[in-house]
Amino acid sequence: MATTKIHSLKSARASMIYTELGNGDKKKMHEAEGTTRAAYEVGDMPRDDMATYAEEMRKKHPGRENEGYDIIVSFSPDELKVDNESDLQVAGEHGYKLCKKLFPHSLCYVTVHADSKGG
């Protein structure tokens, strides 16, 4: 059974850096190797453009506290396999459709990870 968590983001860019590279030693490793932790990505615009758009919208609306929302959907290894490209795509497309269902008038960007502790 999939588990879903949603929380607001003060900085879309900071969140997108984390979803792409991780943090701490993992981030340093990805930066040094020129790799990412993204196993599959889909979005309404490129990653950097999305972060810039969120920043600009926050500037345009100074009373706005958040730049967006983070939706985390976790699947059991019994449901989807991290070493199966098709399963990673299913997870990404599911996340994208969920984002559009929850926030139909908003832009969405989905990053699928295959490096979680639980597999």
C-alpha positions in Angstrom: 0.0 0.0 0.0 1.4 3.4 -1.0 1.9 6.0 1.7 1.4 9.7 0.9 2.6 12.8 2.8 2.1 16.4 1.8 3.8 19.5 3.2 4.3 23.1 2.2 7.6 24.4 0.9 9.2 27.7 2.0 11.7 27.2 -0.9 10.9 25.1 -3.9 14.5 25.5 -5.1 15.9 24.0 -1.8 13.5 21.1 -2.0 14.4 20.5 -5.7 18.1 20.5 -4.9 17.4 17.9 -2.1 15.3 15.7 -4.4 17.9 15.8 -7.1 21.1 15.4 -5.0 20.2 14.6 -1.4 22.1 16.2 1.4 25.3 15.8 3.3 27.7 13.2 2.0 25.2 12.0 -0.5 25.0 15.5 -2.0 28.7 15.9 -2.1 29.1 12.5 -3.8 26.5 13.4 -6.5 28.1 16.8 -7.1 31.6 15.3 -7.4 30.4 12.5 -9.7 28.0 14.6 -11.8 25.2 12.2 -10.9 21.7 12.6 -9.3 19.5 10.5 -7.2 16.6 10.9 -9.6 15.6 7.6 -11.1 12.7 9.1 -13.1 11.5 12.7 -13.6 8.4 14.3 -15.2 7.2 17.9 -14.9 5.5 20.8 -16.5 8.8 22.6 -17.1 12.5 21.9 -16.5 13.6 21.6 -12.9 15.5 25.0 -12.7 12.7 26.8 -14.5 10.2 25.4 -12.0 12.3 26.7 -9.1 12.7 30.1 -10.7 9.0 30.3 -11.4 8.1 29.5 -7.8 10.5 32.2 -6.5 9.0 34.7 -8.9 5.5 33.9 -7.9 6.4 34.4 -4.3 8.0 37.8 -5.1 4.9 38.8 -7.1 2.6 37.9 -4.1 4.5 39.1 -1.0 1.9 37.8 1.4 2.6 34.3 0.3 4.5 32.2 2.8 5.1 29.1 0.7 6.4 28.5 -2.8 4.6 25.2 -3.3 3.9 21.8 -1.8 5.9 18.6 -1.6 4.0 15.4 -2.2 5.8 12.2 -1.1 4.4 8.9 -2.3 6.2 5.8 -1.0 5.6 2.3 -2.3 6.4 -1.0 -0.7 9.0 -3.2 -2.5 6.1 -5.7 -2.9 4.3 -3.1 -5.1 7.0 -1.6 -7.2 10.7 -2.7 -7.7 13.4 -0.1 -7.7 15.4 -2.0 -10.3 12.5 -2.0 -12.8 12.4 1.0 -15.1 8.8 0.4 -15.9 7.9 0.5 -12.2 9.9 3.7 -11.7 7.9 5.2 -14.5 4.6 4.0 -13.0 5.6 5.7 -9.7 6.4 9.0 -11.5 3.3 9.0 -13.6 1.2 8.2 -10.5 2.8 11.1 -8.6 2.2 13.4 -11.5 -1.5 12.5 -11.8 -1.9 12.8 -8.0 -0.4 16.3 -8.1 -2.7 17.4 -10.9 -5.7 15.9 -9.1 -4.8 17.7 -5.8 -3.7 20.9 -7.4 -5.3 21.1 -10.8 -4.4 24.7 -11.5 -0.7 24.4 -10.5 2.5 23.3 -12.1 3.9 19.9 -11.0 7.3 18.4 -11.0 7.9 14.8 -9.9 11.2 13.1 -9.0 11.3 9.4 -8.3 14.0 8.0 -6.1 15.3 4.4 -6.0 17.7 5.0 -3.1 15.5 5.0 0.0 16.4 3.0 3.0 13.4 0.8 2.7 14.1 -0.1 -1.0 
